[in-house]
Every structure is written in structure tokens, then in C-alpha cells.
Amino acid sequence: MERRKEQEKTNESQKGTAADDALHLAFVSTYPPRACGIATFTQDLVRELEKVPGIAAPSVVAMEREPLQYGLRVRSTIREQERADYVRAAERLNASSVDVVVIEHEYGIYGGADGEYILDFARALEKPLVTTLHTVLPEPSANQRRILRELGRLSSRVVTMARRSRDLLARVYGIGVDRIEVIPHGVPLLKPSASKQALKQHYGLAGRSVMSTFGLLSEGKGIEYGIEAVAQVARRHPDLCYLVLGKTHPNIVAQEGERYREKLEGLVQQYGIAQNVRFVNRYLTKQEIVDYLALSDIYLTPYLGKDQAVSGTLAYAAGSGKAIVSTPYRYAEEMLADGRGLLAAFRDAGSIASAVERILDAPEAARQMERKMRALGRGMFWDRVARKYETMFRAVLPAAQVRAVG
């Protein structure tokens, strides 16, 4: 009995030591249930980091526009336009056991002009800081450049998800290349719930060629050019069905309602292609996204802006090994290089249609694109991405805090 008690005491002591040695992380970001791509990215990353031995369950400081009901990971919130909240949040983290703080940066999710209030947080923070950039503009306004330059100065590491952004950060924003890390956008390691043909059958698409686009709808997504392209392709490929997957971005709904979606639906009627376009007007689960990608023959991102540094939806399609057609924004140019997909001109439905037809008319060439994309996508699964983040986090710890990688 005494021996068992002694062993239990030893076990508890070892557990305590392991917990004390764990790496404690805090993320400043939007977070579900807020419908936002960065919120989903952060949730995916913290869930995967929690699985890594030697990392404690990460906590989140959630950016709020309105009060929401969060899960246990969200320990505190910052009201977007309440400037004093930013300093208070930093002070709470300074007094906590957190080892490294991560800002998920996008100009539009923080308060002040171009989200400048986040600088108050970063200046007040006394912990090692990592900033992950979801937008890197090649021609920023003076204020946007000032904000990113200052965040770079205050950060131990700056993360970008595209190699092409590294030179931009150094040249335009003056951030030292030795502090820039390139870590790809993660994608879920989820299997489709059924085979491609079974999924097509389930969704009433058996025997049809399927092209899809998913994500929160807004004007900059260029879906109208995708729909016009479908009208052209359907003349030779009447079996084509274009799936427009996702609801309208909540910020857009708040400002103008469903005007953009109604415009798209009007175009479908105008072109007489109701049998070739299908809208799925809701926020998809990750499993639904994986299933829709699995049944798709082509993935399309007809975005309008050339400066987009990353696209979570394109990353998902890459991880699924899809044949992709995209306009040549910077992230797409990098992802589709070396024959991994086809680029079409901005705001040019004919160019998109031509690329789509090339894939539909040449199945073996399409399969080659898929093989090349799958090879790239294997390095983008969240488990591998989380390990890269872990290595970086440990590298920014003060020497006295460095712990062995689990």
C-alpha cells in the first residue's frame, strides 16, 4: 500500500513537471463562431498545436465587433474599437504564464485607421511576439506601411505563407529577412466521406463535370466572371455544373444585404444557365468542404485583386490535389507554377473559359496537374505545418526558457 502511494505521488510529480515545462501560447485573432477566414485558420492551427507533445492547449484573445459565445480556448476578448482594451489585453498576458504571443494580422480586423490599434497591444507586450501576415500589400498606403513596419520591428518573427512575400517584406517594409519565416497555409487532413463518383451521385451530379468555388462571397471574389465563363463553356460542355459554395460575408450583409448574391443569380438567369450553376448558400463544415472538393473536377478562384498574398480556399484545393484555374494574384502564381494549374487573365471570362476547356478537353493533362498539386499539397497538412510553427516558437524563447522539442 505504501509503495503504491509513493508511486502515485511520483506520477503526480512527473505530470506537474511535464505541465510546467509545456510551451504556453496565446493567439490574438478573430475566432469562431465569428464567420471569418482568419478565425477558421486560427482555430485549425491551435487545435493542431495542442496535439504536439510539449505544447499546452493554446489560448485565444478574440477580436470582437459584437459579443459572441466562445468555447474554452477563448480566455479574453478585445472590443475592436475600444482602444484601451488592447493595452489591458497585453498587460494580462504579461502577468500570465504565456511564453509566446501570436498576432494573426489582417488590417481589417483591428480597430483604428487600417487597424492601427494593434500597435498599442504590441508595444505594451513584454512577451516574445510572432506576427503572422494574412495580407502583404506591394503598394501600401503610408499608414499601412507604417503599421506593418512597426509590427515587424516589435516581432521576434514575422510569418508569411508565400515565398514571394519574403522579398516584399524586406524591400517595402524594411523587415530583416533573418526574422521572416515562410510557413504554408495549413489544410485539414480529412478524408472524403465517400468516393468521387459516390459523392457526385449523392449531390445529384452523376455523370457531370463539376467546377467549384468556395468561401464567403464578396465583390472581390470575381464570381461573376466565373459564371460568364460557364455560359461560354456550356456551349461545348453542357454537362458542366459550377458550384458556388458559401454564404455572403457577414460584413457585406450588414452593409448592403444580399445585393452581390442577387446580382450573381441574375446573371445566371440572363445567360440561361440555371442548369449549369448551383448556389449553396451557407457556411460549410470542413467535412463538407472536403467532400465538395473531392467531387470537383476543377477548382476556380477568379479573384480580382493581384496583390492577394494568400488564399485559404486555394490552399484547401491544393491540399486536395485539384486541377485549378485561377486569376494570377501573387499566391496563385506561386501555387500554380511548374504546371500545377492554369492561370487566366483578370476580369476576363473568355480567358477563364479557355482554361476550363483545356482541362475538360485533356483529361490526361488534368491528371498530371493533379499529381503535381498533390505532391505540393502533402507539405501543407496541418500536422506538418504545426511542427514548423513549433520549431519557430521555440527559437524565439529566451535562452533560459528553451525546452526540448517533444
C-alpha positions, 0 to 999 in steps of 0.5 A, spaced: 500 500 500 505 504 501 509 503 495 503 504 491 502 511 494 509 513 493 508 511 486 502 515 485 505 521 488 511 520 483 506 520 477 503 526 480 510 529 480 512 527 473 505 530 470 506 537 474 513 537 471 511 535 464 505 541 465 510 546 467 515 545 462 509 545 456 510 551 451 504 556 453 501 560 447 496 565 446 493 567 439 490 574 438 485 573 432 478 573 430 475 566 432 469 562 431 463 562 431 465 569 428 464 567 420 471 569 418 477 566 414 482 568 419 478 565 425 477 558 421 485 558 420 486 560 427 482 555 430 485 549 425 492 551 427 491 551 435 487 545 435 493 542 431 498 545 436 495 542 442 496 535 439 504 536 439 507 533 445 510 539 449 505 544 447 499 546 452 492 547 449 493 554 446 489 560 448 485 565 444 484 573 445 478 574 440 477 580 436 470 582 437 465 587 433 459 584 437 459 579 443 459 572 441 459 565 445 466 562 445 468 555 447 474 554 452 480 556 448 477 563 448 480 566 455 479 574 453 476 578 448 478 585 445 472 590 443 475 592 436 474 599 437 475 600 444 482 602 444 484 601 451 482 594 451 488 592 447 493 595 452 489 591 458 489 585 453 497 585 453 498 587 460 494 580 462 498 576 458 504 579 461 502 577 468 500 570 465 504 564 464 504 565 456 511 564 453 509 566 446 504 571 443 501 570 436 498 576 432 494 573 426 494 580 422 489 582 417 488 590 417 481 589 417 480 586 423 483 591 428 480 597 430 483 604 428 485 607 421 487 600 417 487 597 424 492 601 427 490 599 434 494 593 434 500 597 435 498 599 442 497 591 444 504 590 441 508 595 444 505 594 451 507 586 450 513 584 454 512 577 451 516 574 445 511 576 439 510 572 432 506 576 427 503 572 422 501 576 415 494 574 412 495 580 407 502 583 404 500 589 400 506 591 394 503 598 394 501 600 401 498 606 403 503 610 408 499 608 414 499 601 412 506 601 411 507 604 417 503 599 421 506 593 418 513 596 419 512 597 426 509 590 427 515 587 424 520 591 428 516 589 435 516 581 432 521 576 434 518 573 427 514 575 422 510 569 418 508 569 411 505 563 407 508 565 400 515 565 398 514 571 394 512 575 400 519 574 403 522 579 398 516 584 399 517 584 406 524 586 406 524 591 400 517 595 402 517 594 409 524 594 411 523 587 415 530 583 416 529 577 412 533 573 418 526 574 422 521 572 416 519 565 416 515 562 410 510 557 413 504 554 408 497 555 409 495 549 413 489 544 410 485 539 414 487 532 413 480 529 412 478 524 408 472 524 403 466 521 406 465 517 400 468 516 393 468 521 387 463 518 383 459 516 390 459 523 392 457 526 385 451 521 385 449 523 392 449 531 390 445 529 384 451 530 379 452 523 376 455 523 370 457 531 370 463 535 370 463 539 376 467 546 377 467 549 384 468 555 388 468 556 395 468 561 401 464 567 403 462 571 397 464 578 396 465 583 390 472 581 390 471 574 389 470 575 381 464 570 381 461 573 376 466 572 371 466 565 373 459 564 371 460 568 364 465 563 363 460 557 364 455 560 359 461 560 354 463 553 356 456 550 356 456 551 349 461 545 348 460 542 355 453 542 357 454 537 362 458 542 366 455 544 373 459 550 377 458 550 384 458 556 388 459 554 395 458 559 401 454 564 404 455 572 403 460 575 408 457 577 414 460 584 413 457 585 406 450 583 409 450 588 414 452 593 409 448 592 403 444 585 404 444 580 399 445 585 393 452 581 390 448 574 391 442 577 387 446 580 382 450 573 381 443 569 380 441 574 375 446 573 371 445 566 371 438 567 369 440 572 363 445 567 360 440 561 361 444 557 365 440 555 371 442 548 369 449 549 369 450 553 376 448 551 383 448 556 389 449 553 396 448 558 400 451 557 407 457 556 411 460 549 410 463 544 415 470 542 413 467 535 412 463 538 407 468 542 404 472 536 403 467 532 400 465 538 395 472 538 393 473 531 392 467 531 387 470 537 383 473 536 377 476 543 377 477 548 382 476 556 380 478 562 384 477 568 379 479 573 384 480 580 382 485 583 386 493 581 384 496 583 390 492 577 394 498 574 398 494 568 400 488 564 399 485 559 404 480 556 399 486 555 394 490 552 399 484 547 401 484 545 393 491 544 393 491 540 399 486 536 395 490 535 389 485 539 384 486 541 377 485 549 378 484 555 374 485 561 377 486 569 376 494 570 377 494 574 384 501 573 387 499 566 391 496 563 385 502 564 381 506 561 386 501 555 387 500 554 380 507 554 377 511 548 374 504 546 371 500 545 377 494 549 374 492 554 369 492 561 370 487 566 366 487 573 365 483 578 370 476 580 369 476 576 363 471 570 362 473 568 355 480 567 358 477 563 364 473 559 359 479 557 355 482 554 361 476 550 363 476 547 356 483 545 356 482 541 362 475 538 360 478 537 353 485 533 356 483 529 361 490 526 361 493 533 362 488 534 368 491 528 371 498 530 371 496 537 374 493 533 379 499 529 381 503 535 381 498 539 386 498 533 390 505 532 391 505 540 393 499 539 397 502 533 402 507 539 405 501 543 407 497 538 412 496 541 418 500 536 422 506 538 418 505 545 418 504 545 426 511 542 427 514 548 423 510 553 427 513 549 433 520 549 431 519 557 430 516 558 437 521 555 440 527 559 437 524 565 439 524 563 447 529 566 451 535 562 452 533 560 459 526 558 457 528 553 451 525 546 452 526 540 448 522 539 442 517 533 444 
